[in-house]
Amino acid sequence: MEVPHLRYDPQSSFLQWGYFDQLYDHILELIIALPDRPDLSELSVLDIGCGRGEILKKLANRGINCVGLDLDPVCVKRSSQYAHCVQGDAAHAADYFRENSFDVVIASHILEHLPSPISAIEQMKLVSKRWLILAVPNLSSVDSLGGEWYKYWKNKLHVNPNHVYGWNRSHFIVFLEKHCGLNIFKMPSDIVLFPLPKPVYEVAYPLLEPLLKILTYPFPTFGSSLLVLCEIANTGNHANK
């Protein structure tokens, strides 16, 4: 199954070096703050759908033992400069790694592309000892709802045609806890983006970023992504979000 990736050589844009970079920083923060974790140098992390290796680079820079998995051979080659990477299907992680191989398994903006996200999560649970970190687009984000309204009047669809599934915050919680056997340990609010023209963000994102972060407090459910630290059931002590 071929899953489209971000461009191999991204231009310097807010989407690549602004928004997604801060999302990857949040993922790293979740790992560093894990309860009862070993020293970072003893931690093992798998990044499923590692793409160009941005997350792997951040993990490796902190001395974390990390491995990438991606279907695209170009992405595997580029990610390999930061960590060992395996070419394979994100939906079948257990075909490439032994059970309980990793302390943490990451899947950032991957589940929405897969025909069976429940099956993919079951595979992730097999290779993880305890933790999953999952991120998906938020269908109730300000930029998504605003874009939907705008495209309605243009008689166009506001949707990524490469996405098979989508969730808002409530549906994602139910999906993970009721259908995937996961306990949500932490669900931090993501940055709030408005449906502004891309050239505006290209120029003004560094100035807008502090304001966009502040907006997560009054609008915690309207962030651009849904980011979740999940604990596999029966592997530890469940904590409130």
C-alpha positions in Angstrom: 0.0 0.0 0.0 1.5 3.3 -1.1 1.1 6.2 1.4 2.0 9.7 0.2 4.6 11.6 2.1 5.5 15.2 2.6 7.8 16.5 0.0 11.4 15.1 0.2 13.0 18.5 0.1 10.6 20.9 1.9 11.0 24.6 1.5 11.5 26.7 4.5 7.8 27.2 5.4 5.7 27.5 8.6 4.2 24.1 7.9 7.6 22.3 7.9 9.8 24.4 10.1 7.2 26.1 12.2 4.1 24.1 13.0 5.4 20.5 12.6 8.6 21.4 14.3 6.8 22.5 17.4 4.6 19.4 17.2 7.7 17.2 17.2 9.0 19.2 20.2 5.8 18.3 22.1 6.3 14.6 21.3 9.9 14.8 22.6 8.6 16.6 25.8 6.1 13.7 26.3 8.9 11.2 26.1 11.2 13.1 28.5 8.4 13.5 31.0 7.4 9.7 31.0 6.9 8.4 34.5 9.2 5.7 35.7 11.3 5.9 32.6 14.9 4.8 32.5 17.7 7.2 31.6 17.3 8.6 28.1 20.3 6.7 26.9 18.6 3.5 27.9 15.2 4.4 26.3 14.2 2.7 23.0 11.8 4.4 20.7 10.2 3.4 17.3 9.0 6.1 15.0 6.4 4.6 12.6 6.1 6.5 9.3 9.4 8.4 10.1 9.4 10.3 6.8 12.4 12.5 6.4 13.5 11.8 10.0 12.7 15.0 11.8 11.5 13.2 15.0 14.4 10.7 14.8 16.9 13.7 14.6 15.4 15.2 17.8 15.5 11.9 19.6 19.0 11.1 18.6 20.2 14.5 19.6 19.0 13.7 23.1 20.9 10.4 23.2 17.7 8.3 22.8 18.0 4.9 21.0 15.6 5.3 18.2 14.6 3.3 15.1 12.5 4.4 12.1 10.0 2.5 9.9 8.8 3.9 6.6 7.5 2.4 3.4 9.2 4.9 1.1 12.8 4.0 0.2 13.8 7.6 -0.2 12.5 8.4 3.3 14.3 5.4 4.7 17.6 6.6 3.2 17.2 10.1 4.4 16.1 9.1 7.9 19.0 6.7 8.2 21.4 9.6 8.7 19.9 10.0 12.2 19.1 6.4 13.2 18.7 2.9 11.9 15.6 2.7 9.7 13.7 -0.2 8.2 11.6 -0.1 5.0 8.2 -1.5 5.7 4.5 -1.0 6.0 3.4 1.2 8.9 0.3 -1.0 9.3 2.4 -4.1 10.1 5.0 -3.1 12.6 5.1 -6.5 14.2 6.3 -8.0 10.9 9.6 -6.2 11.3 10.2 -6.1 15.1 9.9 -8.5 18.0 7.3 -8.2 20.7 8.0 -5.7 23.4 11.0 -4.3 21.5 10.5 -0.6 22.4 9.6 1.5 25.4 7.7 3.9 23.2 6.1 3.7 19.7 5.3 7.0 17.9 2.9 7.4 15.0 2.6 11.0 14.0 0.0 11.9 11.3 0.0 8.2 10.1 -3.3 6.7 11.3 -5.5 8.8 9.1 -3.8 7.4 6.0 -4.4 3.7 6.9 -7.4 1.6 5.8 -7.5 -0.1 9.2 -6.1 2.1 12.0 -7.4 -0.3 14.7 -5.3 -3.1 13.2 -2.3 -0.8 12.9 -2.6 0.1 16.6 -2.8 -3.6 17.6 0.5 -4.0 15.7 2.0 -1.1 17.6 0.9 -2.5 20.9 2.7 -5.8 20.2 6.1 -4.1 19.7 5.7 -1.6 22.5 6.4 -2.4 26.2 4.0 0.2 27.5 3.6 3.5 25.7 2.2 4.8 22.4 2.4 8.5 21.2 -0.2 9.2 18.5 -0.9 12.4 16.6 -3.6 12.9 14.0 -5.2 16.0 12.4 -8.1 17.5 14.4 -11.3 17.8 12.4 -12.5 20.3 14.9 -9.5 22.6 14.7 -10.1 26.2 13.9 -8.2 26.0 10.6 -10.2 22.9 9.6 -13.6 24.3 10.5 -12.8 27.7 9.0 -11.5 26.1 5.8 -14.7 23.9 5.6 -16.9 27.0 5.8 -14.8 28.9 3.2 -14.7 25.9 0.8 -18.5 25.4 1.2 -19.2 28.8 -0.4 -16.7 28.0 -3.1 -18.5 24.7 -3.8 -15.3 22.8 -3.0 -14.3 20.1 -0.6 -12.0 21.0 2.3 -10.4 17.6 2.8 -7.0 15.9 2.2 -7.8 13.2 -0.4 -5.0 11.0 1.1 -6.8 10.7 4.4 -9.0 7.7 4.9 -10.2 8.4 8.5 -10.6 11.5 10.6 -11.4 12.4 14.3 -12.2 15.2 16.5 -11.1 15.1 20.2 -14.1 13.3 21.6 -14.2 10.7 18.8 -10.4 10.1 19.1 -10.7 9.5 22.9 -13.6 7.0 22.4 -11.7 5.4 19.5 -8.5 4.8 21.5 -10.1 3.8 24.8 -13.1 1.8 23.7 -11.9 0.3 20.5 -8.1 0.0 20.8 -7.7 -1.0 24.5 -5.6 2.0 25.4 -5.6 4.3 28.4 -5.1 7.9 27.7 -2.3 9.1 30.1 -1.9 12.6 28.7 -3.5 14.7 26.0 -1.9 18.1 25.7 -3.5 20.9 23.7 -2.0 21.6 20.4 -1.3 25.1 18.9 -4.4 26.8 17.4 -4.0 27.8 13.7 -6.4 30.0 11.9 -7.4 29.5 8.2 -5.1 32.4 7.0 -3.5 32.4 3.6 -0.2 30.5 3.6 1.8 33.5 2.5 0.7 35.2 5.8 2.1 32.4 7.9 5.2 32.2 5.7 6.1 35.7 6.6 4.5 36.2 10.1 4.6 32.8 11.8 7.5 33.6 14.2 5.5 36.7 15.3 2.2 34.9 15.5 3.4 31.7 17.3 3.3 33.1 20.9 -0.3 34.3 20.4 -1.3 30.9 18.8 0.1 29.1 21.8 -1.8 31.3 24.2 -5.0 30.5 22.4 -4.7 26.8 23.5 -5.8 27.8 27.0 -9.3 29.3 26.1 -9.6 26.9 23.1 -8.1 23.6 24.2 -10.1 21.4 21.8 -9.5 23.4 18.7 -5.8 22.7 18.2 -4.5 21.7 14.7 -3.6 18.2 15.8 -4.7 15.7 18.4 -1.7 14.6 20.4 -2.0 11.7 22.8 0.3 9.7 25.1 -1.4 6.3 25.6 -0.6 3.5 27.9 -1.3 0.0 26.8 -3.9 -1.6 29.2 -2.5 -3.7 32.0 1.1 -2.4 31.6 1.2 0.3 34.2 -0.8 2.6 36.4 -3.4 4.6 34.6 -3.5 8.3 35.3 -6.0 11.0 34.5 -5.4 13.2 31.4 
